[in-house]
């Protein structure tokens, strides 16, 4: 197992965003998807994070985080094949320098769902030259920020990208083709591997991996052997198989965890989002199961890799629910660490309210509330709670989380 950098890196307490969701409309395949009326609303200006990143980072520093996960928009950097926009590269370098100036560790995501239009029109990741073209872009990023950043996510949630774009067709390119769904996965794997080797060649001490959307699957009816078998199959296909394939090209395992879903024998390989007797649901219609995060983290011990929780958060209009979500899920992380899980960081999703893809702006994930009309930012009470938890865990391993949230406060 590769040692954590310098073996002295503190626990990474972070927040996360992705470029298109906070930067807004740009020249990518999602722009065309939105313009073709495939979504309930367009991203438009989003949160203007591209313009307001300095102010936003100052705000994030008030939350007390020591790390920030963000993605670079490939279509800004390479708007035409082989033609790189130096202004965009300079922008992302300045942004990374600002992250560091606030004593935050940059965690850079190289692909977070969006593609340059030209790349998408050539067939996206299906084209034969995709690994070379993707790694060419990665090399340009490394030339720009490689001396600044040592943590990289190559591809965010590759299987979600495959399912949403080629399985149910809710995201671009909007295909519903089971054959393409199976074929795109090894294509994404090849692009990840090329990017990984490019990163390690440029900066051998860097840490690179994928952010996997790990779903907890349970049988819809625990008495049904078919449901139990289907749940195990879903775990293998959606969770463990891709991690196993990328084991030799991952320095850490990125874990994006949100919910549990159910395997029903009448919906083979299509999980049920929630049961009729479910309790509180998030505004995404997801059940809340912090204990299953603990289970997944313990199960990941078999891969003998450091773990980063690269996304974990809740869409809710009730910030008291968000506060309890934070407490419960961080307590699950603490329990997993006490059982030997090598969890090295936690990134709350999302730092800001943002554009939630096909769902538009209705879901509110942010620790920071965004008024989309005025672009005013406001720290929620959950942000102050997160700050108190971070402050209480300086230098602590494993982390320790109070069993109940304190009364929210309005000042730091």
C-alpha positions in Angstrom: 0.0 0.0 0.0 1.3 3.5 -0.9 1.9 5.7 2.1 -0.2 8.7 2.6 1.8 11.8 1.4 4.7 12.4 3.8 2.7 10.3 6.2 1.9 13.5 8.1 -1.0 14.9 6.1 -3.8 15.7 8.6 -7.3 14.5 8.3 -8.8 16.4 5.3 -11.9 18.3 6.4 -13.4 19.6 3.2 -16.2 20.8 1.1 -16.8 20.0 -2.6 -18.2 21.5 -5.8 -18.1 20.7 -9.5 -17.4 23.3 -12.2 -20.6 23.2 -14.3 -22.8 23.1 -11.2 -21.4 26.3 -9.7 -19.8 28.1 -12.8 -22.8 27.9 -15.0 -23.5 27.5 -18.7 -20.4 27.0 -20.9 -19.4 25.3 -24.1 -20.0 21.7 -23.2 -22.4 18.9 -23.9 -24.6 19.8 -21.0 -25.1 23.3 -22.5 -26.6 21.7 -25.6 -28.6 19.3 -23.5 -30.1 22.2 -21.5 -30.8 24.1 -24.7 -32.6 21.1 -26.1 -35.1 21.4 -23.3 -34.1 18.2 -21.6 -34.0 19.7 -18.1 -36.6 21.5 -15.9 -34.4 24.6 -15.9 -31.1 25.7 -17.4 -27.9 26.3 -15.5 -27.5 29.8 -16.7 -25.2 31.7 -14.4 -25.4 29.1 -11.7 -23.5 30.5 -8.7 -21.0 32.6 -10.7 -18.2 30.7 -8.9 -15.9 31.2 -11.8 -16.1 35.0 -11.2 -16.6 34.9 -7.4 -14.2 32.1 -6.4 -12.0 34.4 -4.3 -14.9 35.6 -2.1 -16.3 32.0 -2.0 -13.0 30.6 -0.8 -12.8 33.3 1.9 -16.3 32.2 3.0 -15.2 28.5 3.0 -12.3 29.3 5.2 -14.7 30.6 7.8 -16.1 27.1 7.9 -12.7 25.9 9.0 -12.0 23.4 6.3 -8.5 22.5 5.4 -9.3 21.1 1.9 -11.4 21.9 -1.1 -12.5 19.5 -3.8 -13.4 21.2 -7.1 -13.4 20.3 -10.8 -11.8 22.0 -13.8 -14.1 22.6 -16.8 -12.5 20.7 -19.7 -14.5 22.7 -22.3 -13.1 26.0 -21.0 -9.6 24.7 -21.1 -9.8 23.0 -24.5 -12.8 24.6 -26.4 -11.6 23.2 -29.7 -9.6 20.0 -30.3 -5.9 20.7 -29.5 -6.6 24.5 -28.9 -6.0 25.4 -25.3 -7.4 28.6 -23.7 -4.5 30.1 -21.8 -6.9 32.5 -20.0 -8.8 29.5 -18.6 -5.6 27.8 -17.6 -4.3 30.9 -15.9 -7.7 31.3 -14.1 -7.6 27.7 -12.6 -3.9 28.2 -11.6 -4.9 31.5 -9.8 -7.8 29.7 -8.2 -5.6 26.8 -7.0 -3.1 29.4 -5.6 -6.0 31.0 -3.7 -7.1 27.7 -2.3 -3.6 27.1 -1.0 -3.4 30.7 0.4 -6.4 29.8 2.6 -4.4 26.8 3.9 -6.7 24.4 2.1 -5.4 21.3 0.3 -6.6 21.3 -3.4 -8.3 18.1 -4.5 -8.8 18.5 -8.3 -11.4 16.6 -10.2 -10.5 16.3 -13.9 -13.8 15.1 -15.2 -17.1 15.7 -13.5 -19.8 14.7 -16.0 -19.3 17.4 -18.7 -17.5 17.1 -22.0 -16.4 19.6 -24.6 -18.9 19.8 -27.4 -16.3 18.7 -30.0 -15.3 15.7 -27.9 -18.9 14.7 -27.4 -19.7 15.1 -31.2 -16.8 12.8 -32.0 -18.4 10.1 -29.9 -17.3 11.0 -26.4 -15.6 8.3 -24.5 -16.6 5.7 -27.2 -14.1 7.1 -29.8 -10.9 5.2 -30.3 -8.7 8.2 -29.4 -10.6 9.0 -26.2 -7.8 7.9 -23.8 -5.2 9.9 -25.7 -7.4 13.0 -26.0 -8.3 12.9 -22.3 -4.7 12.4 -21.2 -3.6 15.3 -23.5 -6.0 17.5 -21.6 -4.8 16.1 -18.2 -1.2 16.8 -19.2 -2.2 20.4 -19.9 -3.7 20.6 -16.4 -0.6 19.2 -14.9 1.6 21.7 -16.8 -0.6 24.4 -15.2 -1.2 23.3 -11.6 0.9 20.1 -11.2 3.4 21.9 -9.0 0.6 23.1 -6.7 -1.8 20.1 -6.3 -1.0 16.6 -5.1 -4.5 15.1 -4.9 -6.5 14.3 -8.1 -9.8 12.6 -8.9 -9.5 11.5 -12.6 -13.2 10.7 -13.2 -16.2 11.4 -10.9 -18.7 8.6 -10.5 -18.0 6.7 -13.8 -20.8 4.2 -13.3 -23.3 7.0 -12.6 -22.1 8.7 -15.8 -22.7 5.4 -17.7 -26.1 4.7 -16.2 -27.5 8.2 -16.6 -26.1 8.8 -20.1 -26.5 5.3 -21.7 -28.9 3.4 -19.4 -31.9 5.6 -18.6 -31.0 8.4 -20.9 -31.7 11.2 -18.5 -28.3 12.9 -19.1 -26.4 13.5 -22.4 -26.0 11.8 -24.8 -29.5 10.5 -23.8 -29.2 7.0 -24.9 -31.1 4.0 -23.6 -29.0 1.2 -24.9 -28.0 -1.7 -22.6 -25.2 -2.7 -25.0 -23.7 0.8 -24.9 -24.1 0.9 -21.1 -21.9 -2.2 -20.8 -19.4 -1.0 -23.4 -18.8 2.5 -22.0 -17.5 1.2 -18.7 -14.2 -0.3 -20.1 -13.8 2.9 -22.1 -13.9 5.0 -18.9 -11.5 2.6 -17.3 -9.0 3.1 -20.1 -9.3 6.9 -19.8 -8.8 6.7 -16.1 -5.7 4.5 -16.5 -4.1 6.8 -19.0 -4.8 9.8 -16.8 -3.4 8.1 -13.7 -0.1 7.2 -15.4 0.2 10.7 -16.8 -0.2 12.1 -13.3 2.3 9.7 -11.7 4.8 10.4 -14.5 4.6 14.2 -13.8 4.4 14.0 -10.0 5.3 10.6 -8.6 4.3 11.6 -5.1 0.8 12.7 -6.1 -2.3 10.8 -5.0 -4.7 9.9 -7.7 -7.9 7.9 -7.8 -11.6 7.8 -8.8 -14.6 9.1 -6.9 -17.0 6.1 -6.8 -20.7 6.5 -6.1 -21.2 3.7 -3.6 -24.8 2.7 -3.1 -25.9 0.6 -0.1 -28.3 -2.1 -1.5 -30.7 -4.0 0.6 -33.3 -6.6 -0.3 -36.7 -5.1 -0.7 -38.1 -8.1 1.2 -35.5 -9.7 3.5 -37.5 -12.9 3.4 -37.1 -13.3 -0.4 -34.0 -15.1 -1.5 -34.4 -13.5 -5.0 -34.3 -10.1 -3.4 -31.2 -11.0 -1.3 -29.4 -12.4 -4.3 -30.3 -9.4 -6.4 -28.9 -7.1 -3.7 -25.6 -9.0 -3.6 -25.4 -8.8 -7.4 -26.1 -5.1 -7.4 -23.3 -4.6 -4.8 -20.9 -6.5 -7.0 -21.8 -4.8 -10.3 -22.2 -1.2 -9.0 -19.8 -1.1 -6.1 -17.0 -3.6 -6.0 -16.3 -4.6 -9.6 -15.0 -1.2 -10.9 -13.0 -0.7 -7.7 -11.4 -4.1 -8.2 -10.6 -3.2 -11.9 -8.9 0.0 -10.9 -7.1 -1.3 -7.8 -3.6 -1.0 -9.4 -4.3 2.5 -10.7 -5.7 4.1 -7.5 -3.7 5.6 -4.6 -6.9 6.1 -2.7 -10.6 5.1 -3.0 -12.9 8.1 -3.3 -16.3 7.4 -1.7 -19.4 9.3 -2.7 -22.2 8.1 -0.4 -25.8 9.4 -0.1 -28.4 6.7 0.4 -29.6 3.1 0.4 -31.7 1.6 -2.3 -33.6 -1.7 -2.6 -33.2 -4.8 -4.8 -36.6 -6.2 -6.0 -36.8 -9.4 -8.0 -39.4 -7.8 -10.2 -37.0 -5.1 -11.2 -33.9 -7.0 -12.0 -30.8 -4.7 -11.7 -33.1 -1.6 -11.4 -33.1 -0.7 -7.7 -36.1 0.8 -5.9 -35.3 4.3 -4.5 -37.2 3.8 -1.3 -39.8 1.7 0.4 -43.4 2.9 1.1 -42.7 2.7 4.9 -39.6 4.8 4.6 -39.2 7.6 7.2 -37.9 11.0 6.4 -36.8 11.4 2.7 -34.4 14.0 1.4 -35.6 16.5 -1.3 -34.0 14.1 -3.8 -36.4 11.4 -2.6 -33.6 9.4 -0.9 -33.7 7.6 2.4 -31.2 8.5 5.1 -29.0 5.6 6.3 -25.8 6.7 8.0 -25.1 3.2 9.4 -24.7 1.9 5.8 -21.9 4.4 5.3 -20.1 2.7 8.2 -20.8 -0.7 6.6 -19.4 0.3 3.2 -16.2 1.8 4.8 -15.6 -1.4 6.7 -16.2 -3.5 3.6 -13.6 -1.4 1.7 -10.9 -2.5 4.1 -10.4 -5.5 1.8 -8.8 -3.2 -0.8 -6.1 -2.0 1.6 -6.3 1.6 0.3 -6.7 5.0 2.0 -10.3 6.2 1.8 -11.5 9.7 1.1 -15.2 10.5 1.4 -15.2 12.7 -1.6 -19.0 13.5 -1.4 -21.6 13.1 1.4 -24.5 15.5 1.8 -28.2 16.1 1.8 -30.7 18.1 -0.2 -33.1 19.6 2.3 -34.9 22.9 3.0 -34.7 22.2 6.7 -31.2 23.0 8.0 -31.8 21.2 11.3 -32.1 18.0 9.3 -28.8 18.8 7.6 -27.2 19.3 11.0 -28.4 15.9 12.2 -27.3 14.4 8.9 -23.7 15.8 9.5 -23.6 14.5 13.0 -24.9 11.0 12.1 -22.7 10.5 9.1 -19.5 11.8 10.7 -20.3 9.5 13.7 -20.5 6.6 11.2 -17.0 7.6 9.9 -15.7 7.7 13.5 -17.0 4.2 14.2 -15.5 2.9 10.9 -12.1 4.4 11.8 -12.3 2.7 15.2 -12.7 -0.6 13.3 -9.7 -0.1 11.2 -11.1 1.7 8.1 -8.4 4.1 6.8 -10.6 7.1 6.2 -8.3 10.1 5.6 -10.8 12.8 4.8 -14.4 13.9 4.5 -15.8 16.4 1.9 -19.3 17.6 2.5 -21.4 18.0 -0.7 -21.9 20.7 -1.4 -20.1 23.9 -0.3 -22.7 26.0 -2.1 -26.3 25.4 -3.2 -26.0 24.6 -6.9 -27.4 23.4 -10.2 -28.4 19.8 -9.6 -28.3 18.5 -13.2 -31.7 17.2 -14.4 -33.3 18.4 -11.1 -32.3 22.0 -11.6 -32.1 24.4 -8.7 -34.8 23.1 -6.4 -32.6 20.7 -4.3 -30.5 22.6 -1.8 -27.4 20.8 -0.7 -25.2 23.7 0.4 -23.6 24.6 3.7 -23.8 28.0 2.1 -27.2 29.3 1.0 -27.2 31.0 -2.4 -29.9 33.5 -3.4 -29.8 32.8 -7.2 -31.4 36.2 -8.0 -28.9 38.3 -6.1 -26.0 35.8 -5.8 -25.9 36.6 -2.0 -24.2 33.9 0.1 -25.3 33.1 3.6 -23.6 30.6 5.9 -26.2 28.2 7.2 -26.2 27.0 10.9 -25.0 23.6 9.6 -21.8 25.4 8.4 -21.2 26.6 11.9 -21.8 23.2 13.3 -19.3 21.7 10.8 -16.8 24.3 12.0 -17.3 23.3 15.6 -16.8 19.6 14.8 -13.6 20.4 12.8 -12.3 22.6 15.6 -12.9 19.8 18.1 -11.0 17.3 16.0 -7.7 19.1 15.4 -5.0 16.4 15.4 -7.5 13.7 16.5 -7.4 10.2 15.1 -9.9 8.6 14.9 -12.2 11.6 14.7 -14.8 12.0 17.4 -18.2 13.4 16.9 -20.7 14.5 19.6 -23.8 12.4 19.7 -26.1 15.3 19.4 -25.7 18.7 17.7 -25.3 21.7 20.0 -27.7 24.7 19.7 -27.0 26.5 16.4 -25.0 29.7 16.8 -25.0 32.7 14.4 -21.5 33.9 14.9 -18.1 32.2 14.8 
